[in-house]
Amino acid sequence: MHLLGLESLSRDEITGLLDAATDFLGVGRDTPKRTDLAGKVIANLFYEPSTRTRLSFTLAARRVGAETLDFSPGGSSTAKGESFVDTARNIVAMGVDAVVVRHSSSGAPKLLADQFARHLREQHVGVVNAGDGAHAHPTQGLLDMFTIRQRKGRIEGLTIALVGDILHSRVARSNIHGLTKLGAKVIACGPPTLVPPEVAQFGVEIAHDLDAILPRCDVINLLRVQFERQRSAFFPSVGEYAHVFGMNGDRLRRADKEVLILAPGPINRGVEITPDVADGPNSAILDQVTNGVAVRMAVLKRACHRP
Ligand code: NCD
């Protein structure tokens, strides 16, 4: 079964994945490896740089018994002009059960899923979106939700701010779909140039003043400014951004004592978050990474499931 985004998943499907991930937490570390995916092969197709997501998928696959194949375009036939779809179909022809795709083009995983649907031998192959352009990053959304649920005991009724570059953030989009489905109040906060007004259609509140919303937040998820996706300047300077939207010790003191600080990583220390906050007791940034492995075990098991 594919996982292209959280938009198409029901509340029960999301909760089911979070529950399955709870069952996988600690597998391969605190408890023995499992064999849920023994004999299965997972191919990682990463067309964009990645540290956490790629390694996390690989580790998740291995800890539930799957074999992994790692592809990156550097040093491959992509340099000889082979298309993304052809490369993927060739890798699948080697005998693969699921492909994990990261691509700078929004819609690349969906394109692959549509192609696979046309060809008999590829119809059973699950496509998992590991981040496509500014569109979606469903496993990041799930691991953020998992971490919130773990630390706060629930998601429903919480006020959760997504702060920063909402416009270019696939993490923001997946958080918005997942969190609103599970009954959270979501606030998108950032400079007017980086918060698209369309997010309001999903029931999201728009804010441009972090200090004003700070005391209401149960969770603050600090998104990285996606400099690589910005074609022009969206704010005067990095220093100005940090001053107005960066999470620092002073802001933390004005927030709820129990506020949970999240960041998908990579973090830019001193831009969206200062080191004292990133490494402080309110931060769950490294828990997110730990939880991400369990979440991806659950997602890969679903992806390899043949109905
Ligand atoms: C994010 C991504 O690549 O979308 N990182 C991640 O997967 N942990 C966020 C980012 O790059 O800022």
Residues whose N, C-alpha, C, O or C-beta is under 5 A from the ligand:
A	BS01	NCD	R52 T53 G131 H137 R224 P264 G265 P266
